[in-house]
Amino acid sequence: MLNTPDPRVYRVVQWTTGNVGKSSVAAIARNPTLELVGCYAWSPDKAGVDVGELAGIAPLGVTATNDVDALLALKPDVVVYNPMWIDVDELVRILEAGVNVVATASFITGHNQGAGRDKIADACARGGSTMFGSGISPGYVNQLSVVAAGICDRVDRITVNEAADTTFYDSPETEKPVGFGRPIDDPALPEMTAHGTGVFGEAVRMVADALGIELDEVRCDAEYAQTTEDLDLGSWTIPAGCVAGVHATWQGIVGGEVRVEISVLWKKGQTLQPDWPIEQDGWVIEVAGRPTVTMKVGFLPPPDFEATTLEEFMVLGHIMTATPPINAIPAVVAAAPGIVTYNDLPLVLPRGVVPAQRTLTG
């Protein structure tokens, strides 16, 4: 039986237009299964501006606003939520109004939000709405590890390793909270890193849930490397003797055995001590079991991709972050109310992403 396309068009409100938000707007605008009906502008100077202009594409005829009530009055099917960090009260307001949310803002299961997770779940119950979070990592890549385990009759451990040279990734707002720039001997580093990368702990929980196992413990271990020279990153500088490399490993443990492990290794500059070689930017997945399955996940620009600056090349990363939640919209809208992960959804299908066939004339 053919899996026929759903003829429904989903009404979408975009929430913020930062780097990921811009890619989200562009993806929504070109997808015939989605209709952009509104956009929330976090910055006052963006209110009243056409959303296409904010995203660097052609005008869309939709004006950004900071009027939350007006956006909720549009009764969209879903909000695509792309702030850098989650605002629990903001999410509660959206969800209790009966609007579903798909998010990239550091959310997989919500456990890292503490009591905020209960507030979000309660808002879903009151509004009959659904909350889903993903992105490329954590999120989509971790779901790939679950898919890889689908050919095993025994799984001993699932490991996902992420490694990247982030020298040209200038984002102090996301990097300082995990420990970058702190003195290498700062005793607060482990706690900072555990909190700043806590969403990867949520991904460990998601993978464990997919395996049907109950974890005794979820813990974070971290190592650090320092720069031996001042490191100019553009908008900020990491002084010599401070952290310019973070290697955080989240583990899910059952009966003293590590069953799920997700690690991230991020480094900056050429003066790192100790130096951590990176053989490949991207992800390596291993399902140790019968059989043992390995996967390498990387990315390249398509032939028609034009980038004259590093900033323009970084758009690929923003696209990969933005699209997993967007592609999940039909499944999330159809899901039961509450907080859901990939484990609760049917296979997420990339609808509306194949370019329309050109018609030959003359």
N, C-alpha and C positions, 0 to 999 in steps of 0.2 A: 504494500500500500504506500502510495506516495505521501510524503509529508508536505501537504499543500500549504502555501503561504497564507498567513492570517491577513484577511483584507482590512483589518482594523487599523486606523491611524491613531497613534497615542499622542495626547495633548501634553506637552512638556513645558515646565518652567525651569530655566537655568538659574542656578544659585551661585553667583559671583563669576567674574571674568578675569581671573588671574591666568597664569600660564596654562594650567590644565583646563581651566574654564574656557579659554579661547579655543583650544582644540575640541572641547566638547561642543561648543556652539557650532563650529564648522562641521563636525560630524553629524549633528542633529539636522542642520540646514540642508545637507546633501542627501539625507536619508528619507526616502518617500514614505516610510512607515511611521515617521515622527513629524509632529507639527509644533514648532516653537511658538508658544502663546504668550510668554512673559519672561522677564529676567530680573533677578534681584541684584542691585548694585550696592556693594558694601561701601564704596567710596562715594561721598556726596557729589564729587565732580563728574561721576559717570552717570548719575541720574539724569534722565532726559535725552540721553544719547542713544542713537540707533545701535542695537546689539551687534549688527554686522560690523559697524565701524569699530566698536570696542574689540571685536575679535579679529580685526584686520582683514575682513572679507567684504564682499559687496553688501550694501544695505539690505536689511531683511524686513523693514517695515514694522519692527517691534522695538519699542523704546524701553530702555532699562529704567527701573524705579527702585526706590528704597521704601516703598509703601507695601509692607508685608500683607496687610489686610486686603489690599487691592489684588495682589497676586493670588492669595488664597481664594478670593471671590471668583476668580476665573475657573475654579474647580478643575484644575489639571488632573490628569491621571497620575502624574509623577513629577517630583522635583529631582533634578540632577544636581546633587549637592557637592560642590567642589572647593569649599574653603580649605585652607591649609590645615586647620585644626577644627575639631568638632565643637560646636556650641550646643550643649545639651538642651538648654531652655529653648533655643531656636528650633531645634529638631522636634521637641515636644509640641511646640506651637503648630508646626506643619503637620505632624502626624495625627494629633488629636482633631485636626480639621478634616481628617479623612483623606489626606493626600499621601500617597506612597512616596518613599524616598530611596533613591539609589545614590551611593556616596563613594567618593574616593578619599575622604578626609579621615584617614587612620581609623578605620572601623572594619572589623571582620565579624566578631561575635559580640563585641561591646564590653568584654570583661575588664578591659583596661580603663573603662569609665567609672568603675566602682559603683557607688550608689546611683550614678547617672544612668547605668544600664537599666535598672528597675524603672526609672522615670520614663525612659524611652519605651520599654515594653508596656508600661501602663498606658502611655499615650497611644500606642498601636491598638491596644484593647478598646480604649474609649472611642477612637476614630475608625476602627475597622480597617486599619492601614498596615502596611508592611515596610520594614526597614531592612535594607541590604547594603553591604559595603564590599568593595573589591578594589581593583587596580591591577597593575601588572605584578607588583610584589610589595607587600604580601597580597594575596588574592589569586589571580589567574594562574600564576606559576605553581602555587601550592595545589590548586585543583588539577593541574597537569600531573603532579606526583600521584594523586589519587587515581587518575585515569591509568597511569603506568602500572599501578598495582593490580589493575583489573585482569591481568593475565597470570597472576600468581595463585598457587594453591596454598602458599604459606608466605607470610610477610614477617620478617624479623625486625626490620627497621626501615623507615622512610627518611631519607636525608635530602635536604634542598640547600645547596650552597650558592650564595650570591657573592660575586666579587666585581669590584669596579674601581678604576682610577677616577676619582671625582675631582681632580685638580681644577678642572674647568667648570665644575658645577658650583656656581656662586650663589649659595642659598643659606646664609647664616641663620635665618629663622628656623630652618629645619635641622641644621647641623650642630649648632651650639647646644641644643637640648640633649644631644646624645654624647657630648663630651668634647667635641672639637674645640680647640683653642684653650682648653683648661691646662693648668700646669700638670705635667706628667705624674707628679706625686700627690695630686689632689685626692684626699681620702673619700671625697664625695663622688668620685667618678663612677664606681660600679652602680650606685643607686641612680645616678643621672642616666646612665646608659640603659639600665633596666626599664626606667620609666619612659625614656625617649624612644626606645625600640619596642615598647610593650605590645604594639599591634602585631609584631611577629610572634609573640607568645599566644595571641589570639589565633593566629594561623596554625600554630601547633595544636591548639584545641580543636580547630576545624578538621584537621587531618586525622587526629585521633578519633573524633566522632565519626568520620567516614569509615574508619576501621572497626568501629563498634567497640572500642576499648575505653575504659574509665581510667583516667590518669590519677596516680597518687600525688604527683608533684609536677609543676611546670616551673622551670627555673632558668635564669639567665647567667651565663658566665661571660666575662669580657677580658680582652687583652688590648693593650694600647701601644702605639708607637709615637715617638716624638720627632719633630723636625729639628735638625741641628742648626738651621739658619732661619731667619725671619722669612715667612712665606706670604707673599703678596697675592691675594686671591681676587683682587678687584675692589669689591665693596668693603673688604675687611682684611686684616693681616693676622696670621697666627705667629706669635713670637717664638723665637728659638727656645727649646726646652718645653714646649707645650704640645698637646695632642694634635697630631695630623694624620693619625691612623686609628681606626676603631674596628675591632673584630669581635662581634657579639654573637653568641651562640645560645639559642633557646632550645631547651630539651623538654620533652614530655616523657615522664618516667612511670613505669608500672613494675612493681615488685623488684625495684632496684635496677631494672633494665631500661635503657634508653630505647624507646620505640619510635619516637618522632624527633627529628633534629632539624632545625632551620637556622642557618648561620648567614651573617652578612659581614663582608670584609670591604671596608671603604678606606682608601688611602689618598693622600694628597702630596704632590711635589716629588722632587728627586733627592731630597736630603733626609729621608726617613730612617730612623734608628729604633728598632731593627727594621730592615727593609723587608717588605713582603712582596715577593714576586706574584704577578697575576698573569696566568697563561692565557686567559680568555675573559673579556668582559661579558657578563651575562650570568647564566645559571647552569649548574650541573645538578641533575636529579639522579638519585640512586635509590632503588627499592631493593634492599637486601632480602632475599628470600628464595623461593623456588618457582621460577628462575629468578636470578638477580637481573634487574632491568636498569639500564642507564640511559639518560637523555641529556643532551646539551641544547640549551636554548639561547640563541643569540638573535641579533637583528641587524639588518642592512637597509639602506635607503633604496627605494625603487628607482629604475632608470630615469624616470621623469622628475625625480626629487631635486629641487634646486636649493642649495644652501651656500651662501658666500661667506657666512660667518659661523662661528661655533654656536652662537645663540640660535641661529636658524636651524642648525643641525640638531640641537637639543629638542626641537619640536617633535622629533620621532619619539622621544621618551614621554613627552606630554600626551601624544596620541595613544601610546600603549597604556598609559595610566587612565586616560579618559574613557576609552572604548569598552572595557569589560563591563562596567556598570550600565552603559548605554545599551549594549547588546542584551543585557539581562532584563530590560524593561518589560517586555511581554510576559516573561515568566514571573517577575515580581508582582506585576499588576494582578495576575491570576492567582497568586499565592494566598494562603490563609493569613490572617492578621498576625503580626508579631515580628520578632527579629528572626531573619532567615539567613542562611549561608548557602553556598553552592550545594551542600548536602540536601537541602530542602527543596531544591528546584529541579525541574527536568533539564535535560541537556540544553544549554544556552546556545541558541542558533544565531549566526551573524546575518540577520535579515536586512535587506535594503542597502547592502554595501557593494554589490556588483554594479559597475557602471552601466548605465542604460546603453543598449545597442544603438549604434549610429545608423540612421536611415540614409541610404544612398539615393540621390536624386539626379535627374538629368541624363 
